[in-house]
Amino acid sequence: MKKIFGITFGGLQKKTIVLVLVLLVLTVALFALLSAYQNSALVDVVSETRREQQEAISQSSKATMGAVLERALVSSNVLEAELADKDFSELIEDIDMLREMAEELLENRANTAPLEVPLPDPALNGTSSAYALMEEGVDHKSSEYLCYIAHMSSTMVALHRNSEKVDGCYIGLEDGTDLCIDEKSANKFDASGKLIPFPVRQRPWYRGAADSGKLYFTGIMTDAFSGKLLLTCSMPIKCGGETVGVVGVDISLSSMTDFVNSVDEGGFAYIVNDRGQVILGSEGGLFTAELSDSAPDLRESDNAALAAFVKKALSEHTGITALTVDETEYYMVGAPMPSVGWTVISAIDKELTERPEMQLLSEYDKINAAATEKFYESMTKTKWLMLGMLALILALALVSAFIATKRIAKPIEEMTRNVRWDSETGSTFQMLDQYRTGDEIEVLADAFADLSKQTEQYYEENLRITAERERVSTELHMANQIQEGMLPNIFPPFPDRTDFDIYASMDPAKEVGGDFYDFFLIDDDHLCMVIADVSGKGIPAALFMMASKIILSNNAMMGKSPAQILTDTNAAICSNNSREMFVTVWLGILELSSGRMVCSNAGHEYPTIKRPDGIFELFKDKHGFVIGGMSGSKYTEYELMLEPGTKLFVYTDGVPEASDKDNNLFGTQRMLDALNLALDASPKAVLANVRSAVDDFVGEAEQFDDLTMLCFEYFGSAKQ
């Protein structure tokens, strides 16, 4: 905010805006009336003439360029596709002929004299010749079929010599040998003069035809010896109903390469295979040609129009189509090659086709500019007259605005001072008479007053909520301490006992949890172990847990059997269970002197046992119904004999049901893997291994269930 001559300049107010707008509208109206008298007729004639001439130029240019595009782009694209398709068709006929010859030779080999196939001769380099290649460790002389296939050498050499399209041809056999015909015998040897092994059965042309059982085109690939880019067509050879080899022909891509590189500046050409992948293309163009099988499929492009165009181009002539790629518009045309299922796509930047039109329009604009120059000269005098009148009206508007602003700014200045004072002193903003202006100033003052009262109320409410939250937090902390105190948490718990070792832990998902474990000596020769999981979480589950733990331990100390303990505990809980909560329990009583253990399970997880010299495995015991679920439930029990060195691991479902950020469960198998990481580990170390595996699996994902574990190792008299 600034003051000039006692007037405060700030935000626009309604009264000032209305006054200034009225004056400006009057100014524009007066200017328009004076200008219309002189130039309306001339402007209409010039504008209409210019529009008609531009439209005629544009239509003529577009028609001409359309004819040029149709002849140049479409015709050349279709011609190249037809020539390439013809080459592929002839190649398919040649390779099918070679396949038939090979199969006939092999079927009648009993009546055919075997021929020896020579190894490559560097002296014949540059001359079409036939020779044998083989995989590492394969002797070509021991091949069952190569000596008969050798009868095709002259035919294949003639095919290679007489066809400009054939770069090489060969027949690979399942025994790892290969009859090769080309003029590059010298590159089959390494620097030391040793023949390079040729993994014939691993080459893409061999595997593709052998696996598919039909005609196969590899797409562009690299020659195994020269590194030259080639396209290979292959077909399987069968004998006795089994595939015994593959005949292949390397195709020279020189004509297609010349085509994609011969387009004019601004134009591009591409060869797209039947998988929608660009295998040949103009350098620096729209798409990049890639040899990898994982090259992008244009039919799955995020550009839906481009994807639809490529699909259509693979099956039919598209005609000229306008497409936008990377924010640039192109004209594209596609022509298919039916014999291989490929297509030839040509494209040209639309802007290039529009340049002649733009040049014509530019020349026209120059002519039009000269014609309108005289018009502007005639407007000069009128312009200066209008500017003078506009300056006068603006001066009057400014004076009026200054007066209105002064009347508006005074209450706003007072309001600003009061707001600043209230923010510094903490006072409540009050509505004053000078703010009652009947416009937005009064509305703003009312809003400040309401906001000030709401802020004060919010502050007081926030203080109350904060105090209540601190109270709840303190009580939850105390509940957590009480819960921890209810569970055995001093280890070792029985330092004078050498006939067993035990360790347990409970990590609640919230401040307090519903899981619990317990272990205690009923007498000197009987150890009771319990692990349980209460339904629900938080304070209710913790209270239910404490009650269940006390009832279970009291029944156990009376010398009852495990099944009877669970039966009586269920009866006690069901008698007063208005919240309908329940708890799963596994309970076992071990006779330490003999290793005889009696157990009972009320809907809890299966225990895991590691026998001496064994690994941890699930013991799938019979489950009874959960405690508290139904009154009158009876429970069964079973016996286990623990030999010295036996370990027992029990847990709650928080272990296998721990989940990562993608909601994948930790699972029982991962738990068993963690248990078996160190079979000789102490019970404490066993729990540490499992907890570490769970933490690594879940990462930063929030957990919603308690995680409770207990591990017991029985030594018997071995440690006494």
RASUL-V653517 format. One record per residue. RES is the residue in one letter. PHI is phi in radians with two decimals (NA if undefined). OMEGA is omega in whole degrees, -180 to 180 (none if undefined). D_LAST is the distance of its C-alpha to the last C-alpha in whole Angstrom. Layout:
# RASUL-V653517
res;phi;omega;d_last
RES;PHI;OMEGA;D_LAST
RES;PHI;OMEGA;D_LAST
This chain:
# RASUL-V653517
res;phi;omega;d_last
M;NA;178;92
K;-2.16;176;95
K;-1.99;177;98
I;-2.31;-177;102
F;0.97;177;105
G;1.40;-179;103
I;-1.84;180;102
T;-1.57;179;98
F;-1.85;179;97
G;-2.58;-180;94
G;-1.20;180;93
L;-1.28;177;95
Q;-1.99;-174;96
K;-1.05;-176;98
K;-1.13;180;101
T;-1.15;-180;102
I;-1.06;-179;100
V;-1.09;-178;103
L;-1.12;-179;106
V;-1.12;180;105
L;-1.09;179;105
V;-1.08;-179;108
L;-1.15;180;110
L;-1.18;177;108
V;-1.11;177;109
L;-1.10;-180;113
T;-1.13;-179;113
V;-1.10;-179;111
A;-1.11;179;114
L;-1.13;179;117
F;-1.11;-179;116
A;-1.18;-179;115
L;-1.14;-179;119
L;-1.24;-179;120
S;-1.26;-176;119
A;-1.08;-178;119
Y;-1.02;-174;123
Q;-1.60;-168;123
N;-1.98;-174;120
S;-1.05;-178;119
A;-1.13;-178;122
L;-1.15;-180;121
V;-1.10;-179;117
D;-1.10;-179;117
V;-1.14;-178;119
V;-1.11;-178;117
S;-1.12;-178;114
E;-1.18;179;115
T;-1.11;-180;117
R;-1.08;-180;114
R;-1.10;-179;111
E;-1.14;180;113
Q;-1.18;178;114
Q;-1.11;180;110
E;-1.15;179;109
A;-1.13;178;112
I;-1.09;-177;110
S;-1.14;-178;107
Q;-1.13;-180;108
S;-1.11;-179;110
S;-1.15;-179;107
K;-1.15;179;104
A;-1.12;180;106
T;-1.14;-179;107
M;-1.16;178;103
G;-1.11;179;102
A;-1.15;179;105
V;-1.11;180;104
L;-1.10;-179;100
E;-1.07;-179;101
R;-1.30;-172;102
A;-1.39;-173;100
L;-1.34;-175;97
V;-1.20;-175;97
S;-1.09;-179;99
S;-1.15;-180;97
N;-1.14;-180;94
V;-1.13;-179;95
L;-1.08;-180;96
E;-1.12;179;93
A;-1.10;-179;91
E;-1.17;179;94
L;-1.12;180;94
A;-1.12;-180;90
D;-1.12;177;90
K;-1.09;178;93
D;-1.04;-179;91
F;-1.14;180;88
S;-1.09;178;89
E;-1.09;180;91
L;-1.12;179;88
I;-1.08;178;86
E;-1.10;-180;89
D;-1.10;-176;89
I;-1.23;177;85
D;-1.18;176;85
M;-1.09;179;88
L;-1.10;179;86
R;-1.07;-179;83
E;-1.09;179;85
M;-1.08;-178;87
A;-1.11;-178;83
E;-1.15;179;82
E;-1.15;178;85
L;-1.06;-176;85
L;-1.23;179;81
E;-1.18;-178;82
N;-1.93;-176;85
R;-1.14;178;83
A;-1.13;-180;84
N;-1.80;-176;88
T;-2.09;179;87
A;-1.36;179;87
P;-1.21;177;84
L;-2.08;177;85
E;-1.52;180;83
V;-1.79;-179;82
P;-1.32;172;82
L;-1.45;-180;80
P;-1.01;178;81
D;-2.04;-179;84
P;-1.00;-179;84
A;-1.17;-180;88
L;-1.63;-179;89
N;-1.04;-177;87
G;1.68;-180;90
T;-2.09;178;91
S;-1.06;-179;89
S;-2.62;-179;88
A;-1.92;179;85
Y;-2.74;-176;82
A;-1.75;169;78
L;-2.15;-179;75
M;-2.67;179;72
E;-1.36;179;68
E;-1.00;176;66
G;1.41;-179;65
V;-1.81;178;68
D;-1.73;-176;71
H;-1.16;-179;74
K;-1.28;-179;76
S;-1.62;-179;73
S;-1.16;-179;74
E;-1.27;-172;75
Y;-1.96;-172;77
L;-1.03;-177;78
C;-1.16;177;81
Y;-1.56;177;82
I;-1.08;-179;82
A;-1.02;179;84
H;-1.13;-179;87
M;-1.58;-174;87
S;-0.99;-176;87
S;-1.14;179;91
T;-1.10;-178;91
M;-1.23;177;88
V;-1.10;179;90
A;-1.09;178;93
L;-1.07;-179;91
H;-1.18;-177;89
R;-1.25;-171;93
N;-1.63;-179;95
S;-2.05;177;93
E;-1.24;-177;93
K;-1.45;-175;90
V;-1.53;-180;87
D;-1.61;179;85
G;3.09;176;84
C;-2.48;-173;83
Y;-2.88;174;80
I;-2.23;177;78
G;-1.66;-177;75
L;-2.03;-177;73
E;-1.14;179;70
D;-1.50;175;69
G;1.60;178;69
T;-1.82;-175;73
D;-2.61;172;75
L;-1.64;-173;79
C;-1.96;176;80
I;-2.20;172;84
D;-2.81;-180;85
E;-1.93;-175;87
K;-2.06;-177;84
S;-1.20;-175;83
A;-1.23;-176;82
N;-1.43;177;79
K;-1.57;-179;77
F;-2.12;178;76
D;-1.44;-175;74
A;-1.10;-179;75
S;-1.57;179;74
G;1.51;-179;77
K;-1.56;180;74
L;-1.11;-178;74
I;-1.40;177;72
P;-1.07;-179;69
F;-2.07;-178;70
P;-1.30;-170;68
V;-1.00;-175;70
R;-1.31;178;68
Q;-1.72;-178;66
R;-1.23;-177;69
P;-1.00;-179;70
W;-1.16;179;73
Y;-1.27;-176;72
R;-1.11;-178;68
G;-1.08;-179;71
A;-1.27;-178;73
A;-1.13;-178;71
D;-1.31;-178;68
S;-1.45;-179;71
G;1.28;-179;73
K;-2.66;178;76
L;-0.96;-175;78
Y;-2.43;172;76
F;-1.90;-175;77
T;-1.35;-165;75
G;1.45;-177;76
I;-1.20;177;77
M;-2.51;-177;74
T;-1.69;177;74
D;-1.06;-175;76
A;-1.10;-175;73
F;-1.89;-174;75
S;-1.63;-176;78
G;1.33;-179;76
K;-1.27;179;79
L;-1.36;-177;79
L;-2.41;169;80
L;-2.06;-176;80
T;-2.03;174;79
C;-1.92;-177;80
S;-2.50;177;78
M;-2.47;180;78
P;-1.30;175;76
I;-1.88;-177;77
K;-2.00;176;76
C;-2.53;-178;77
G;1.14;179;76
G;1.44;-179;75
E;-1.97;176;72
T;-1.34;-178;72
V;-1.93;-180;73
G;-3.10;-179;74
V;-2.43;174;75
V;-1.72;-177;79
G;-2.37;177;79
V;-2.33;175;82
D;-1.43;-176;82
I;-1.89;176;84
S;-1.28;-178;86
L;-1.81;-173;86
S;-1.06;-177;89
S;-1.17;178;91
M;-1.19;178;88
T;-1.12;177;87
D;-1.06;-178;91
F;-1.12;-176;91
V;-1.20;-180;89
N;-1.72;-175;90
S;-1.77;-178;93
V;-1.24;-178;93
D;-1.24;179;95
E;-1.02;-178;94
G;1.54;179;92
G;-1.97;-178;92
F;-2.48;176;89
A;-2.38;-176;88
Y;-2.48;170;85
I;-1.87;-178;83
V;-2.00;-178;81
N;-1.43;-175;79
D;-1.22;176;78
R;-1.74;177;75
G;1.32;-177;77
Q;-1.77;178;76
V;-1.35;-178;78
I;-1.87;174;78
L;-2.48;180;82
G;-2.92;178;83
S;-1.14;180;86
E;-1.22;178;84
G;1.20;-176;83
G;-1.62;-179;84
L;-1.20;-174;82
F;-2.14;-180;79
T;-1.83;178;78
A;-1.30;-180;77
E;-2.27;180;74
L;-1.62;-174;73
S;-1.23;175;69
D;-1.12;-179;68
S;-1.60;178;67
A;-1.03;-176;70
P;-1.10;177;71
D;-1.63;-178;73
L;-1.09;178;76
R;-1.23;179;76
E;-1.94;179;73
S;-1.11;174;74
D;-1.13;176;74
N;-1.41;-173;78
A;-1.06;-179;79
A;-1.14;178;82
L;-1.14;-180;81
A;-1.04;180;79
A;-1.16;180;82
F;-1.10;-179;84
V;-1.12;177;82
K;-1.03;-179;81
K;-1.18;-177;85
A;-1.11;179;86
L;-1.29;-176;84
S;-2.15;-177;86
E;-2.76;175;89
H;-1.20;-174;92
T;-1.60;-168;91
G;1.28;-178;94
I;-1.29;-178;94
T;-2.24;177;91
A;-1.57;-180;91
L;-2.33;176;87
T;-1.84;179;85
V;-2.26;-179;83
D;0.90;175;81
E;1.17;176;84
T;-2.11;-177;87
E;-1.64;-179;89
Y;-2.26;166;90
Y;-1.68;-178;92
M;-2.23;176;90
V;-2.50;-179;91
G;-2.27;178;89
A;-2.37;-175;90
P;-1.41;171;88
M;-2.02;-171;87
P;-1.01;-174;87
S;-1.14;-179;86
V;-2.05;180;83
G;1.34;179;82
W;-1.70;177;83
T;-2.57;173;85
V;-1.86;-179;87
I;-2.07;175;87
S;-2.01;-178;90
A;-2.50;176;90
I;-2.52;179;92
D;-1.06;-178;92
K;-1.04;-179;94
E;-1.06;180;95
L;-1.13;-180;97
T;-1.24;-178;99
E;-1.63;-178;100
R;-1.05;178;101
P;-1.00;179;105
E;-1.09;-179;105
M;-1.12;179;104
Q;-1.16;177;106
L;-1.08;179;109
L;-1.14;178;108
S;-1.13;178;108
E;-1.11;178;111
Y;-1.12;179;112
D;-1.08;178;111
K;-1.12;179;113
I;-1.11;-180;116
N;-1.14;179;115
A;-1.10;178;114
A;-1.13;-179;118
A;-1.22;-178;119
T;-1.52;-179;118
E;-1.08;179;118
K;-1.12;178;122
F;-1.07;-179;120
Y;-1.21;176;118
E;-1.12;179;121
S;-1.21;-179;123
M;-1.53;-173;120
T;-1.09;-179;120
K;-1.05;179;123
T;-1.08;-179;121
K;-1.08;-178;118
W;-1.14;176;119
L;-1.08;-179;121
M;-1.17;178;117
L;-1.12;178;115
G;-1.10;179;118
M;-1.12;179;117
L;-1.13;178;114
A;-1.08;179;113
L;-1.09;-179;116
I;-1.15;179;114
L;-1.13;178;110
A;-1.08;177;112
L;-1.08;180;113
A;-1.13;180;109
L;-1.14;179;107
V;-1.06;179;109
S;-1.10;180;109
A;-1.15;178;105
F;-1.04;-179;105
I;-1.12;-179;107
A;-1.13;-179;104
T;-1.10;-180;101
K;-1.06;-179;102
R;-1.20;-179;102
I;-1.44;-172;99
A;-1.26;-175;97
K;-1.03;179;98
P;-1.15;179;95
I;-1.19;177;93
E;-1.08;179;93
E;-1.10;179;93
M;-1.09;180;90
T;-1.09;179;88
R;-1.10;-179;88
N;-1.16;179;87
V;-1.10;180;84
R;-1.11;179;83
W;-1.11;-180;84
D;-1.12;-179;81
S;-1.18;-180;79
E;-1.42;-175;79
T;-1.78;-177;79
G;1.42;180;77
S;-1.31;177;80
T;-1.65;-180;81
F;-1.13;-178;83
Q;-1.99;177;86
M;-1.38;-179;89
L;-1.96;-177;93
D;-1.12;-177;96
Q;-1.19;178;97
Y;-1.49;-175;94
R;-1.50;-176;96
T;-1.75;179;98
G;1.35;179;98
D;-2.37;-176;96
E;-1.10;179;93
I;-1.11;178;93
E;-1.14;177;93
V;-1.08;180;90
L;-1.12;179;88
A;-1.10;177;88
D;-1.04;-180;87
A;-1.13;177;84
F;-1.08;-179;83
A;-1.12;179;83
D;-1.10;-179;81
L;-1.10;180;79
S;-1.10;179;79
K;-1.14;-180;78
Q;-1.12;179;75
T;-1.10;179;74
E;-1.10;179;73
Q;-1.13;179;72
Y;-1.09;180;69
Y;-1.08;-180;68
E;-1.14;179;68
E;-1.14;179;66
N;-1.13;177;64
L;-1.09;-179;63
R;-1.15;-179;62
I;-1.13;180;60
T;-1.09;180;58
A;-1.12;-180;57
E;-1.14;180;56
R;-1.15;178;54
E;-1.13;179;52
R;-1.12;180;52
V;-1.10;-180;50
S;-1.08;179;48
T;-1.11;-179;47
E;-1.18;178;46
L;-1.14;178;44
H;-1.10;178;42
M;-1.13;179;41
A;-1.10;179;40
N;-1.09;179;38
Q;-1.13;179;36
I;-1.13;-180;36
Q;-1.09;178;34
E;-1.04;180;32
G;-1.21;179;31
M;-1.30;-177;30
L;-1.74;175;28
P;-1.04;-177;24
N;-2.37;175;25
I;-1.89;-177;22
F;-2.22;1;19
P;-1.28;-175;16
P;-1.32;-179;17
F;-2.23;-173;14
P;-1.09;-179;13
D;-1.50;-178;10
R;-1.63;179;8
T;-1.92;-177;6
D;-1.61;175;6
F;-2.82;175;10
D;-2.40;-177;12
I;-2.55;177;16
Y;-2.65;-178;19
A;-2.57;178;23
S;-2.66;177;27
M;-2.47;179;30
D;-2.03;-178;33
P;-1.26;177;36
A;-1.27;176;40
K;-2.00;-178;42
E;-1.04;175;41
V;-2.28;-174;39
G;-2.17;180;38
G;-1.89;177;37
D;-1.38;168;34
F;-2.74;174;30
Y;-2.29;177;27
D;-2.77;172;24
F;-2.68;-178;21
F;-2.83;177;20
L;-1.49;175;18
I;-1.26;170;20
D;-2.63;-175;18
D;-1.12;-174;14
D;-2.02;-177;14
H;-2.33;179;16
L;-1.94;178;17
C;-1.78;178;20
M;-2.19;-177;21
V;-2.37;167;25
I;-2.45;-172;27
A;-2.58;-179;31
D;-2.41;-179;35
V;-1.50;176;38
S;-1.15;179;41
G;1.54;-178;43
K;-2.41;173;42
G;1.42;-174;43
I;-1.05;180;43
P;-1.00;-180;44
A;-1.14;-180;41
A;-1.12;179;39
L;-1.14;178;40
F;-1.10;178;39
M;-1.06;-178;36
M;-1.07;180;35
A;-1.11;-179;37
S;-1.10;-178;35
K;-1.11;-178;31
I;-1.14;-178;32
I;-1.12;180;33
L;-1.07;-177;30
S;-1.16;179;28
N;-1.11;179;30
N;-1.15;-180;30
A;-1.15;-178;26
M;-1.21;176;26
M;-1.42;178;28
G;1.45;-179;26
K;-1.35;176;28
S;-1.33;179;27
P;-0.98;-179;27
A;-1.10;-179;31
Q;-1.22;178;32
I;-1.05;-179;31
L;-1.20;180;33
T;-1.08;-179;36
D;-1.22;178;36
T;-1.12;179;35
N;-1.08;-180;38
A;-1.11;-179;40
A;-1.15;-177;40
I;-1.26;-179;41
C;-1.16;-178;43
S;-1.21;-180;45
N;-2.59;-175;46
N;-2.31;-177;46
S;-1.13;-180;49
R;-1.40;180;48
E;0.96;175;47
M;-1.50;180;44
F;-2.54;-179;41
V;-2.50;172;37
T;-1.58;-173;35
V;-2.42;164;31
W;-2.05;-177;28
L;-2.37;178;26
G;-2.39;177;23
I;-2.09;-176;20
L;-1.84;171;17
E;-1.50;-169;15
L;-1.14;-176;12
S;-1.27;-175;11
S;-1.94;-176;13
G;1.48;180;14
R;-1.40;-177;18
M;-2.17;178;19
V;-1.90;-173;23
C;-2.27;174;25
S;-2.57;-173;29
N;-2.26;178;31
A;-1.91;175;34
G;1.20;-177;36
H;-1.67;179;33
E;-1.07;176;32
Y;-1.11;173;31
P;-1.28;174;27
T;-2.08;-176;26
I;-2.28;173;23
K;-2.05;177;21
R;-1.36;175;20
P;-0.97;180;18
D;1.11;178;21
G;-2.02;178;23
I;-2.17;178;25
F;-1.19;178;25
E;-2.42;176;27
L;-1.18;172;29
F;-1.87;-173;28
K;-1.45;-179;32
D;-1.40;180;31
K;-1.40;-177;34
H;-1.67;166;35
G;-1.63;180;37
F;-1.31;-178;39
V;-1.11;177;38
I;-1.25;-180;38
G;1.58;-177;41
G;-1.43;-177;43
M;-2.77;179;45
S;-1.18;179;44
G;1.50;-180;43
S;-1.18;177;41
K;-1.94;-175;38
Y;-2.23;179;35
T;-1.78;179;33
E;-2.41;179;30
Y;-2.50;-177;28
E;-1.97;173;24
L;-2.28;174;22
M;-1.82;-179;19
L;-1.69;174;16
E;-1.42;175;15
P;-0.97;-178;11
G;1.73;179;13
T;-1.37;176;16
K;-2.11;179;17
L;-2.14;179;20
F;-2.23;176;23
V;-2.15;-168;25
Y;-2.83;173;28
T;-1.79;-175;32
D;-1.21;176;35
G;-1.11;179;36
V;-1.34;-178;34
P;-1.20;-178;36
E;-1.70;172;39
A;-1.07;-173;39
S;-2.19;177;43
D;-1.58;-175;44
K;-1.14;180;48
D;-1.70;179;49
N;1.15;171;47
N;-1.42;-178;45
L;-1.48;177;42
F;-1.08;171;39
G;1.45;-178;38
T;-1.19;-177;35
Q;-1.13;178;35
R;-1.11;178;35
M;-1.10;179;32
L;-1.11;178;30
D;-1.07;180;31
A;-1.19;179;30
L;-1.10;-175;26
N;-1.60;177;27
L;-1.11;-178;28
A;-2.41;-173;24
L;-1.20;-179;22
D;-1.63;-176;19
A;-1.19;176;20
S;-1.26;178;17
P;-0.93;179;18
K;-1.10;-180;21
A;-1.19;178;22
V;-1.04;179;23
L;-1.12;179;25
A;-1.13;179;27
N;-1.11;-180;28
V;-1.14;-179;29
R;-1.12;179;31
S;-1.11;179;32
A;-1.13;178;34
V;-1.13;-179;35
D;-1.09;179;37
D;-1.11;-177;38
F;-1.27;-174;40
V;-1.36;-180;41
G;1.06;-177;43
E;-1.60;-177;45
A;-1.15;179;45
E;-1.27;-179;45
Q;-1.82;-174;42
F;-2.07;180;43
D;-2.42;177;40
D;-1.15;-179;36
L;-2.18;-174;33
T;-2.23;-177;30
M;-2.49;175;27
L;-2.50;178;23
C;-2.21;-178;20
F;-2.22;176;17
E;-2.13;-177;14
Y;-1.76;179;12
F;-1.78;-176;8
G;1.12;-179;8
S;-1.42;-175;5
A;-1.12;-177;6
K;-1.83;-177;4
Q;-1.39;none;0
